[in-house]
Amino acid sequence: MIVIPAIDLHDGKCVRLLQGDFNRVTVYSEDPLEMALSWQKQGAKRLHIVDLDGSLEGVPKNREIIVAIARELSIPVEVGGGIRDMKTIDGYLRGGVQWVILGTAAIRDSRLMRDACETYGGHIILGLDAKDGQVAVQGWTERTALSVREVVDRFRDYGLAAVIYTDISRDGMQTGVNVEATKRLAQMTEIPVIASGGVSDIRDIEKLVEIEQDGVIGVIAGKALYAGTLSLKEAIAVAGGGRS
């Protein structure tokens, strides 16, 4: 299982939000590239980046920073936030990003999702953000009537690289990963699942390793790493060394 450090960008800075709330933001670094290089130096095999401003506005707002990070690092980078058209997808992939994450666009424009998967096979990830089993979009500011199962079934045969499942109610709260919900999702699809939201300490990594056989290939960690309650090196060791 791979442990993936997260960098969330807001106004060009590395931040963390509580439950996706822009009114509850903590700045951890004024230099996202420096932070990215630090995670790589500590052993990260992949980096997760979210353009928070892009998620809200529907267009990339921190693209130059993201591309600079992708080109500077020797490890692969996955990016989400504000990606709503093929031009943006193409720009990121040509700019050195390895995987593009589609969330809101996937829900609202299934044609874009299909075109993206057909054109860039193996480089598209579905970002599935949910609260109480219902999927949310637009930077988590809008709830939909769709269930997690409905969305996963919709894209079952698209050839996705993975599904990132985030429990919004736990994101940034360090209250523990929703292991049961993550396991249920992994068991209902053959698409590899990456857990996200709520990682607090090494015990969460240990719990996720136990369901790796169900199809959970990785976990994204943010607040716990920045707050120091989780050591990246220890997490990678417990997870089995990680892979890209």
Secondary structure as UniProt FT lines:
FT   STRAND          2..10
FT   TURN            11..12
FT   STRAND          13..18
FT   TURN            19..20
FT   STRAND          21..29
FT   HELIX           32..41
FT   TURN            42..43
FT   STRAND          47..51
FT   HELIX           52..57
FT   HELIX           63..72
FT   STRAND          77..80
FT   HELIX           86..94
FT   TURN            95..96
FT   STRAND          99..102
FT   HELIX           104..108
FT   HELIX           110..119
FT   TURN            121..122
FT   STRAND          124..131
FT   TURN            132..133
FT   STRAND          134..137
FT   TURN            138..141
FT   STRAND          142..147
FT   HELIX           148..154
FT   TURN            155..157
FT   STRAND          162..167
FT   HELIX           168..170
FT   TURN            171..174
FT   HELIX           179..188
FT   STRAND          193..196
FT   HELIX           202..210
FT   HELIX           212..214
FT   STRAND          216..221
FT   HELIX           223..227
FT   HELIX           232..239
//
